[in-house]
Amino acid sequence: DNVETPSWGIFVKDGKENGKPHPKVRLENFYRHYNASKLRHVDLFLSHWKGKEEELFAKLVEKYGPEPDESQTKKKSTFLSVPVTGAMNAVKMLGLTSSRKPPPAPQTG
């Protein structure tokens, strides 16, 4: 009866680092607001500016204007739709469950 039950979990980040949106989210918002044709290059720009993201945003502000807030970008999405879908897909891929039932609660004691 002394069976050890494996524990697991999936953590969904809110897209923020140190209280600010993740650089990818910030850059997508920036280009969505000022120059949508550059949205397809976001990953390339971020890889080029890795570790110097704040310098990148300073240059963008100098070129285009102030960094838009989330209400100005008009992104159409539902709250947590992408992260939750990603988490559910990860559960399926790992074979942790084959149904939509919630996983069993962890045993204590």
Summary of the structure (lengths in Angstrom):
residues: 109
radius of gyration: 19.5
end to end distance: 13.5
largest distance: 66.9
contacts: 196
relative contact order: 0.15
helix: 50%
strand: 4%
